[in-house]
Amino acid sequence: MRLLKLETILVATDLTETSNGAIVTATRLADAAGATLHVAHVAPGEDELSAAAGRRAEYEQEIEKAIDPAGTTRPQRHLIFGEPARAIASLAGKVNADVVVLGRRGETARPASARPVGSTAYAFVTHTLVPVLVVVQPLSIPMHNALVAVDASEAARGSLLVAVSWSSALRERGPTTAGLTVLHVDTGADPTEQSAQMRRSAAHDAEVLQRNAAGWAGVTVVRLTVTNPDPAAAISQQAIDSGAELVILGTRASAEHGLSIWGSVSAAVTRQLSIPILLVPPAVWRHHVRDVDPF
């Protein structure tokens, strides 16, 4: 199993209160992991010329104000220009980020964009090569309880191991284990034998982790299946009921349609919850899914 490696953390700020939770979360992660922290602001492309003539200093002062003063890790600052999702993705590649942390407005302050995760996070997660942590309220560290939602897909299988890895790395040190709820929502939408076989395979994966994860990862796995035709509502409610401090969701992107059906579920959950949500893109879970079979 690939253990969580956090050597480089990138957080984007829009220089408003929307990014406060993301800044605090990224700082906590960097302090806990001893990671390098990068703080970036994406300014409009048309501002690049004026920035060169003197506006850059103003931007840099605003970035400095946005940095969490409670953190012990002093971040590297980046002022970049252009379309936010593409600019952040490019920077994430340049600094070899292990996770990108993005803020999201709460329900009382939604952006005008109709995109369900918020325009920047939505566009970014459909193309990124690293996990995206979407934050309204800061993530608590050490973490005691997380939830991962699974279906019968490879995305879910890979995300399951990502969830164990994050739960293990962010738990309280010592004999106490972290709790991880593995939630399967049965929508009843696909009664075929092939789908039933995939569900049995997914259940087997979760069962193996339930038996073994406490010993080698310090994570106590609890499996739960609920029946609900609305998977996003079921995931959101169970996350609240279980006291989850982090929700892990796999995404499946389509170049033609943006987010797929399961990706749309992830987007809907992200919109509904203020709990930090780790979105696991295909480039990440495809690496992890190969780790399931040996167990």
DOVOFI-255623 format. One record per residue: x, y, z of N, C-alpha, C in turn. Coordinates in steps of 0.2 Angstrom, whole numbers, plus 5000, padded with zeros to 4 digits. Example, Ala and Ser with C-alpha at 12.3 -4.5 7.8 and 13.67 -1.06 7.14 Angstrom:
<sites>
506649725039506249785039506649845039/506449895035506849955036506450005039/
</sites>
This chain:
<sites>
500449945000500050005000500450065000/500250114996500650184996500450225002/500950235006500750285012500750355010/500350395013500350465012500950495012/501150535007501750575007501550645006/501750685011501550755010502250795011/502550805005503150845005503050915003/502550924998502450994996501651004995/501451054998500751074999500651144995/500151144991500051204987499351224989/499251294992498551314993498451384989/497951384986497751444982497251494986/497451554986497051604990496751654985/496051674986495851724982495851794985/496151794991496351854995495651884998/495151834999494551855003494451805009/493951805013493851765018493651695016/493451685009493351615007493951575007/494551605007495151555007495451545014/495151575019495451575026495451505028/494951465027494951395030495451355026/495551365019496051335016496751345018/496851415019497551435022497751405028/497251405033497351375040497451295039/497051265035497151195034497851175031/498051215025498651195022499251205027/499151255031499751275036499751215041/499151195044499151135048499451075045/499351065039499651005036500351005035/500551065033501351075032501651075039/501351105044501751095051501751025053/501150985052501150915055501650875051/501650885044502050835040502750865039/502950925041503550955039503650965032/503150985029503150995021503251065020/503451075013503551135011502851165009/502751225011502051255009502151315004/501751304999501751364994501051394994/501051464994500351494994500351534988/499851524984499751564977499151604977/499251654973498651694971498651704963/498051694960498051694953497651764951/498051804948497751874946497551874939/497051914937496851914930497451924925/497351894920497951894915498051964913/497452004912497552074910497952114915/498052094921498452134926499152114926/499352074922500052054922500552114920/500352154915500752214913500752264918/500152274921500152324927500552304933/500552244934500852214940501652224939/501852214933502552234931502752304933/502252344932502352414933502252444940/502152394945502052424951501452384955/500952354952500452324955500652264959/501252234957501452164960501552174967/501852234969502052244976501352244981/500852274978500152274981499952194982/499952164977499752094977500152054982/500752064982501252024987501052044994/500952104995500752125002500052095004/499552084999498952055001499051975002/499551944998499651874999499951865006/500451915008500751905015500151915020/499651955020499151965024498751905025/498651865019498251805019498551745023/499251745024499551695027499451685034/499351625036499151605043499651625048/499651675052500151695057500351635062/499851595063499951545068500451485066/500551485060500951425057501651435058/502051375059502751385060503151375054/502751345049503051335042502951405038/503551435036503451495032503451475025/502851495021502751475015503151515009/503251485004503451514998502851544994/502951604992502351644989502351644981/501851644978501751644971501251694969/501451734964500951774961500951754954/500351724951500351704945499751734941/499651734934499151764931498851714926/498251734924497851694920497251664922/496951614919496351574921496551534927/496151544932496351514939496551434939/496051394936496151324936496751304932/496851324927497451314923498151334926/498051394929498651424932498851384938/498351364942498551324948498751254946/498451224941498751164939499451164936/499551214933500251224930500751234936/500551274941501051284947501051214951/500551184951500551114955501051074952/501051074945501551024942502251054943/502351114943503051144943503351134950/502951134955503251124962503151054965/502851014960502750944962502350934968/501750974968501350974974501050904975/500950884982500650814983499950824985/499650884986498950904987498950974986/498350994983498151064982497551074986/497551134990497051154995496651214992/496051204991495651264988495051274993/494951344994494351364998493751364994/493151354997492551364994492051404999/491651444995491151484999490651435003/490451455008489851425012489251435008/488751395011488051405008487751475008/487951515013487751585014488051635009/488551605006488951655001489151624995/488651594991488851554985489051604980/489551584975489651624969489151614964/489151664960488651664954488751604950/489351574949489451514945488951464946/488651434941488251374942488651304943/489251314942489651244943489551224950/489451164952489251134958489751144964/490451144962490951144967491251214968/490951254964491351324964491751324958/491751374954492051374947492751344947/493251374952493951354951494051284953/493751264959493851194961493551144956/492951154953492651114948493151104942/493351164940493751154934494451124935/494651134941495351104943495351034944/494851004947494750934949494650894943/494350914938494250874932494850864928/495450904929496050894925496650884929/496650884936497250884940497550814941/498150814942498550754943498650734951/498350784955498450774962497850774966/497750754972497150764976497050834977/496350844978496150914979495750914986/495950954990495650964997495251024997/494551024996494151074996493851095003/493951155005493851175012493451235013/492951225017492551285020492851295027/492751245032492951255038493651215039/494151235042494751205042494751135045/495251095042495251025044495651015051/495350975055495650965062496150915061/496750935064497350885065497550885072/497650825075497550755072496850745070/496750705066496050685063495850615067/495250615069494950555072494450515068/494150545064493550505060493550535053/493450485048493450505041492850465038/492650485032492150445029492350435021/492350375019492450375011491850345008/491650375003491050344999491250304994/490950244993491250194988490650174984/490750154977490250124973490650054971/490450034965490749974963491249984958/491550044957491950064952492750054954/493150064949493850064951494050134955/493650184953493750244956493650234964/493150204966493050184973493550144976/493750094972494250044975494950084977/495150124972495750164973495650214979/495050254979494950304984494950274991/494750204991494750174998495350175001/495950154997496550155000496850225001/496650274997496850344998496550365005/495950345006495650355013496050325019/496250265018496550235023497250265024/497550285019498250315019498150385023/497650425021497650495024497350485032/496950435033496750425040497350405044/497750365042498350335045498850395047/498950435042499450485042499250545047/498650555047498350615051498150605057/498150535059497850515066498250535071/498050535077498450555083498950495085/499550515086500050465087499950425094/500150365094500050325100499650265098/499350235103498950175102498250185100/498050245100497350265098497250255090/496750225088496650215080496150275078/496250285072495750335068495150295066/494650325065494050285063493850305055/493750255051493550265044492950225043/492450265041491750235039491850225031/491750165029491650155022490950145020/490650195016489950195015489850175008/489350125007489150115000488350135000/488150164995487550184994487250144989/486750104990486350064985485750104983/485850124976485350164973484750124970/484950054969484450014966484450024958/484850064956484850094949485050044944/485549994946485849944941485749874944/485249834942485149774945485449714941/485949734936486249684932486749634936/486849574934487349534937488049564937/488149594932488849624931488949674937/488449714938488449764943488449734950/488049674951488049644957488749614959/489149584953489749564954490249614956/490249674954490649734955490549754963/489949744965489749764972490049714976/490049654975490349604979491049614979/491349624974492149644974492249704978/491849754978491949814982491949794989/491349754991491249734998491849695000/492149654996492749614998493349655000/493449704996493949754997493949785004/493349805005493149845012493249795018/493049735017493049685022493749665024/494249655019494949645020495249705024/495049765022495349825026495049825033/494449805033494149805040494549755045/494749705042495049655046495749675048/496149705043496849715044497049785045/496649835043496949905043497149935050/496749905055496949925062497649905064/497849855062498549825064499149865060/499049875053499649905050499549975048/498950005049498850075048498550115053/498350085059498150115064497450145063/497050115058496350135056495850085057/495350105061494750055062494250065057/494150015053493650025047492949995049/492450035048491750015049491450015042/491149965040490749965034490049975035/489750015030489050035031488750035024/488150005023487750005017487050045018/486850095015486250125015485850125008/485250115008484850115002484550185001/484650214996484450284995484550304987/483950324984484050344977484450404976/484650444981485050504980485650494984/486150474981486850454984487150514987/487050574984487350634987487050654994/486450644994486050665000486250615006/486350545004486450495009487150505011/487650515007488350525009488350585014/488050645012488050705016487850695023/487250655023486950645030487350595034/487650545031488050505035488650535037/488950575033489550615036489450655042/488850685042488650725048488450685054/488050625052487950585058488550545061/489050535057489550495060490150545063/490050605062490550655065491150655061/491150645054491750645050492050705050/492750705050493050765050493350775043/493350725039493550725032493150675028/492950695022492550655017493050645011/493150575009493550565004493050534998/493150564992492750544986493150544980/493050484976493350484970492950514965/493350544960492950574954493150544948/492750544943492850524936492650574931/493150594928493050654923492950634916/492550664912492450654905492650714902/493050714897493250774893492650804889/492150754888491550784884491050814888/490950784894490450804899490650834905/491350844906491550864913491550814918/491150814923491150764928490650714926/490750644927490350594926489850584931/489350534931488850524935489150524943/489650484944489950484951490250544952/490650574947490950644948490450694950/489850684947489250734949489050724956/489050664958488850654965489450684970/490050674968490550704972490450784972/490350814967490150884966489650904971/489050864970488450884974488650874982/489050824984489150824991489650874993/490050894989490550954990490151014991/489651024987489151084988488851084994/488551024996488151025002488451025009/489151005009489450995016489951055017/490051075023490551115025491151075028/491051015029491650965031492150965025/492750975027493350965022493250905017/493350905011493250855006493850845002/494050785002494650764998494450734992/494450764986494250744979494850704976/494750644975495350604972495250594965/495650624960495550614953495850554950/495650534944495850474941496550464941/496950514940497750504940497950474947/497650484952497850464959497550394960/496850384959496650324961496850264957/496950284951497250224946497850194949/498350234952498950214955498750164961/498250184965498150154971497750094970/497250084965496850034964497249964963/497849974960498249914959498549884966/498449924971498649904978498149864981/497549864979497049824982497049754982/497249724976497249654975497749614979/498349634981498749594985498449584992/497949614995497749605002497349545002/
</sites>
